[in-house]
Each structure stands twice: as structure tokens, then as C-alpha cells.
């Protein structure tokens, strides 16, 4: 198992600067943010450390040589849009970019792209599954033909009023995953498992690992603190708004020893990538890096 980090929290750094810092800080893998070069539509999105518009075979070789020089493995390319967005133009735009990221992964000999299934927040789950059954099979086929696995993060994507009531990512619960894989049973289609989103939904993260171990392609290390005063004031029907607090590992409600033990028990031996979304360690790059150091030191004993 290796410890890595997602570059999205370092928007002011170039890829090489992030890689140099990561290697010097004891990380073994890097998960590269691959949003298009445009204004971010939400927090921690819109970061571009690898530009799909300029990536070709030569640039891919140069990138791999640079990262190899720092002793870093690319664990995944990261792009998290909404391919089930109700607006068809938006859907087509983000799906086109997702395909570019898949092609980039093939060029870089990276076999995992982390992404979202997406969702129309105003439709029911069955209605969204109908859209998914129409939109996603060609995307999965596109990736499979290029030897790339799609790792869907299990975040419900409901942090703000514009994402309420349904959230912007369908793939958030065991029942939905089973249905998704019933519709698309391909072996290159699985999870980028983030246990923090299971804490929010009161889903047993150890049981999830044991049940879906073969579908866990990549792991995000992010914690979540349940603010019980906020829960009292806003209630469970707010779906986390006012009481879900994203934290770096060690600052929330996850028992990381139990989580890693579960991963080991199902044979997971790939990368655990720290995803930094902790507001207490924001504001400037040095503070962000202090957060990464703290998370690294919390998780390092479990990397073996």
C-alpha cells in the first residue's frame, strides 16, 4: 500500500512543484487534478495540473520522466463533473472532457480515472438510474477500450443549497452501487472509496469495504466530523448542511485503524490518497501543507 495526495488543494503550484514537495514530504503517489482550464464552478474544482488540451505523447513522456525522477507514481487522474446534469449541453461538455482525461490516462499508462457518475438533483433515484443506463454505458466502454478503469467517488455532492435536495452524484449508497453494476457489470467500473461520505449517511464503512472490496479501485483519505449542535439545529433532513464538517484524517469521526484493517482484509494494496478539504488548514499554501503533514503522520503507521 502507498500513501499519496490529491493535487487539487495546491492550485498555486505547478505539477512539478507539487511533485517535488510531495516527494520531499514522504509521499509515494500523486493523484493529478485534470479539470479544464476555466473558472472553478465549486470549491476544490477547476484545478488543472495536467492540461488535456496540450497533452500528447511527447508531453506524456516528459511528465512521466519528471515524476519518476521524484520517485512518484500517478495513482489516478482526477476529474469530478456531473455527466447526468439536466442541461444537455453541460452534459456533453463535461463528458467530452472526461473522455480526454481517459485518453490522457492511457497515454500516461495510468489505469485509473477518478470521477463522478453525476445526478439530476430534482429527479428521483429510479429516474436518475434511467438516465445513467442511457448515458454511462458508452463512457464505460470508451474507457475499457483504452485499458482504463473508472473509479467513481461515493460523495453525494450535497454541501450547499444549490445542490439540495438530491445532491449532484448518484453513486452514494450500497443499494445504488448494486443497481449501477447490475446495469453496467463491467470489471473496469468500480469505486474511488471515500469513507467520510459514509459517516455522513450513517453507513458502516467497514461493512462497505468487506462487501465491495473487489470494486474498490482507489481510496480517498478524508475525514468527517458530525457537529451535533448543528445536527440538533438543522436536523437530518438537511442532509448534512449545517452539521457535516469535512476534516483531514485524524480530525473527524473515522477510526482509521479499523478502516485500514478492513482494506487489508480484502486485499486492497494500492494507493490511499489524502483529499484535503479542511477549512481549518486553508488560507495560504503553507497552511494547506501543514494539513497534509498532519494527515500524513496520522495515516503513515497504517501504510505497510
C-alpha positions in Angstrom: 0.0 0.0 0.0 1.2 3.5 -0.8 0.3 7.0 0.6 -0.5 9.7 -1.9 -2.2 13.0 -2.2 -4.7 14.8 -4.5 -3.2 17.9 -6.0 -6.5 19.9 -6.1 -5.6 21.6 -2.8 -2.5 23.1 -4.3 -3.9 25.3 -7.1 -1.0 27.7 -6.9 1.7 25.1 -7.7 2.7 23.6 -11.0 2.6 19.8 -11.3 6.4 19.7 -10.9 6.3 21.9 -7.8 3.6 19.7 -6.2 5.5 16.6 -7.1 8.8 17.9 -5.7 7.1 18.9 -2.4 5.2 15.6 -2.3 8.4 13.6 -2.7 10.3 15.6 -0.2 7.4 15.2 2.2 7.4 11.4 2.1 4.5 10.7 -0.3 4.8 7.8 -2.7 2.0 8.6 -5.1 0.3 11.6 -6.7 -3.3 11.9 -7.8 -3.4 14.6 -10.5 -6.2 17.2 -10.9 -7.3 17.4 -14.5 -10.2 19.9 -14.7 -10.3 22.0 -17.9 -8.6 25.4 -17.8 -11.6 27.5 -16.8 -13.0 29.2 -13.7 -13.9 26.8 -10.9 -17.6 26.1 -10.6 -17.2 24.9 -7.0 -14.7 24.7 -4.2 -11.8 22.3 -4.9 -12.7 22.0 -8.5 -11.3 23.7 -11.6 -7.7 22.9 -10.7 -5.6 22.0 -13.7 -2.2 20.3 -13.0 -2.3 18.5 -16.3 -3.8 20.3 -19.3 -5.7 17.9 -21.6 -5.5 20.4 -24.4 -1.7 20.2 -24.7 -1.0 16.7 -23.6 0.4 14.5 -26.3 2.8 11.5 -26.4 5.9 13.8 -26.0 4.4 15.7 -23.1 3.3 12.4 -21.5 6.8 11.0 -21.7 8.2 14.2 -20.2 5.7 14.1 -17.4 6.4 10.5 -16.5 10.1 11.1 -16.6 9.7 14.1 -14.3 7.6 12.2 -11.8 9.9 9.1 -12.0 12.7 11.5 -11.0 10.9 12.3 -7.9 10.0 8.6 -7.2 6.3 9.3 -7.5 3.6 7.0 -9.0 0.5 8.5 -10.6 -2.3 6.8 -8.6 -5.1 8.3 -10.7 -6.2 11.2 -12.9 -8.9 13.2 -11.2 -11.9 15.0 -12.8 -15.2 15.1 -11.0 -18.0 16.7 -13.1 -21.8 16.0 -13.4 -22.4 13.8 -16.5 -26.1 13.4 -15.6 -26.6 17.2 -15.4 -30.2 18.2 -16.5 -28.7 20.5 -19.2 -27.8 18.5 -22.3 -25.1 21.0 -23.4 -23.4 20.8 -20.0 -23.6 17.0 -20.0 -22.0 16.8 -23.5 -19.2 19.3 -22.5 -18.2 17.5 -19.3 -18.4 14.1 -20.9 -16.2 15.2 -23.7 -13.6 16.4 -21.2 -13.9 13.2 -19.2 -13.1 11.2 -22.4 -10.0 13.4 -22.8 -8.9 12.5 -19.3 -9.4 8.8 -20.1 -7.3 9.2 -23.2 -4.6 11.0 -21.1 -4.6 8.2 -18.6 -3.9 5.7 -21.4 -1.1 7.9 -22.7 0.4 8.1 -19.2 -0.1 4.4 -18.6 -2.3 5.2 -15.6 -5.1 2.7 -15.3 -7.5 4.7 -13.1 -9.5 7.8 -13.6 -11.4 9.1 -10.6 -14.8 10.8 -11.4 -18.5 11.1 -10.5 -21.5 9.5 -12.1 -23.4 12.7 -11.6 -27.1 13.3 -10.9 -30.1 15.4 -11.6 -30.8 16.6 -8.1 -34.5 17.2 -8.9 -35.2 13.6 -10.1 -35.8 10.5 -8.1 -33.1 7.8 -7.9 -35.1 5.5 -10.3 -35.3 8.3 -12.8 -31.6 9.0 -12.5 -30.8 5.4 -13.0 -32.8 5.5 -16.2 -30.6 8.4 -17.4 -27.5 6.5 -16.2 -28.5 3.4 -18.1 -28.6 5.6 -21.3 -25.6 7.8 -20.7 -22.9 5.8 -18.9 -22.5 2.5 -20.9 -20.7 4.3 -23.8 -18.4 6.1 -21.3 -17.5 2.8 -19.6 -16.9 1.2 -23.0 -14.7 4.1 -24.1 -12.6 3.6 -21.0 -12.4 -0.2 -21.3 -11.3 0.0 -24.9 -8.3 2.1 -23.7 -7.4 -0.1 -20.7 -8.6 2.4 -18.1 -10.7 1.8 -15.0 -13.3 4.3 -13.9 -13.3 4.8 -10.1 -16.5 6.5 -9.0 -16.2 8.5 -5.8 -19.2 7.9 -3.4 -19.7 11.6 -2.5 -23.4 12.6 -2.6 -22.3 16.1 -3.6 -24.7 18.0 -1.3 -22.9 20.7 0.5 -24.9 23.8 -0.4 -28.5 25.0 -1.2 -27.9 24.8 -4.9 -27.2 21.1 -4.6 -30.2 20.4 -2.3 -32.4 18.3 -2.2 -30.9 15.4 -4.1 -27.2 16.2 -4.5 -25.2 16.0 -7.7 -23.8 12.5 -7.6 -26.0 9.4 -7.8 -23.3 6.8 -6.6 -23.6 7.3 -2.9 -25.0 4.2 -1.3 -24.7 0.4 -1.4 -28.2 -0.1 -2.8 -27.4 2.3 -5.7 -24.0 0.7 -6.4 -25.5 -2.7 -6.7 -28.1 -1.3 -9.1 -25.4 0.5 -11.1 -23.3 -2.6 -11.5 -26.3 -4.6 -12.4 -26.9 -2.2 -15.3 -23.2 -2.0 -16.2 -21.4 -5.1 -14.9 -18.0 -4.2 -16.5 -14.9 -5.1 -14.4 -13.3 -1.7 -15.2 -16.1 0.2 -13.4 -15.8 0.5 -9.6 -15.3 2.8 -6.7 -12.9 5.5 -5.5 -14.0 4.9 -1.9 -14.1 7.9 0.4 -15.2 6.8 3.9 -16.1 10.4 5.0 -19.3 10.3 2.9 -20.3 7.1 4.6 -20.0 8.8 8.0 -22.4 11.4 6.8 -25.0 8.8 5.8 -24.5 6.6 8.9 -23.3 3.7 6.6 -20.9 1.2 8.2 -17.6 1.8 6.3 -16.1 -1.5 7.5 -19.0 -3.4 6.1 -18.8 -1.5 2.8 -15.1 -2.5 2.4 -15.9 -6.1 3.1 -18.9 -6.2 0.7 -17.4 -4.2 -2.1 -13.7 -5.0 -1.8 -13.3 -6.2 -5.3 -14.8 -3.0 -6.6 -12.5 -0.7 -4.7 -10.0 0.6 -7.2 -8.7 3.7 -5.4 -9.2 5.2 -1.9 -9.6 8.8 -0.7 -8.4 9.6 2.8 -10.8 12.3 4.1 -12.4 12.5 7.4 -15.7 14.0 8.5 -16.8 15.4 11.8 -20.5 15.4 12.7 -21.3 18.6 14.5 -24.0 17.5 16.9 -25.1 21.1 17.7 -25.6 21.7 14.0 -27.4 18.4 13.7 -29.7 19.5 16.6 -30.4 22.8 14.9 -30.9 21.7 11.3 -31.9 18.0 11.6 -31.1 15.0 9.5 -33.4 16.2 6.7 -31.0 19.0 5.9 -28.8 16.1 4.6 -25.7 17.3 6.2 -25.9 21.1 5.6 -25.1 22.8 8.9 -23.6 19.8 10.5 -21.2 17.8 8.2 -17.7 19.2 8.6 -15.0 17.8 6.2 -11.8 17.2 8.0 -8.3 15.9 7.4 -7.7 12.3 8.7 -7.5 12.3 12.4 -9.8 15.3 13.0 -13.1 13.6 12.4 -15.2 10.5 13.3 -13.4 7.8 11.3 -11.4 5.1 13.1 -8.6 4.9 10.6 -7.1 1.8 12.3 -10.4 -0.1 11.7 -10.7 1.3 8.1 -7.2 0.2 7.1 -7.6 -3.2 8.8 -10.8 -3.7 6.6 -8.9 -2.7 3.5 -6.1 -5.1 4.3 -8.5 -7.9 5.0 -10.0 -7.7 1.5 -6.6 -7.5 -0.2 -6.5 -3.8 -1.1 -2.9 -3.0 -1.7 -3.0 0.2 -3.9 -2.8 3.9 -3.0 -4.6 5.8 -0.3 -4.7 9.4 -1.5 -5.2 12.2 1.0 -8.0 14.6 -0.1 -7.6 17.9 1.6 -10.9 19.8 2.2 -10.3 21.0 5.8 -11.2 24.7 6.1 -9.0 25.0 9.3 -6.0 24.4 7.1 -6.7 26.8 4.3 -5.9 30.4 3.5 -2.3 30.0 2.2 -0.2 27.2 0.8 1.9 26.7 3.9 -1.2 26.1 6.0 -2.5 23.7 3.4 0.8 21.8 3.5 0.7 21.7 7.3 -2.7 20.0 7.0 -1.2 17.4 4.6 1.7 16.8 7.0 -0.7 16.2 9.9 -2.8 13.8 7.8 0.4 12.0 6.6 1.6 11.5 10.1 -1.8 10.1 11.2 -2.0 7.6 8.4 1.6 6.6 7.9 1.6 3.9 10.6 -1.1 2.1 8.7 0.8 2.0 5.4 2.5 -1.3 5.2 
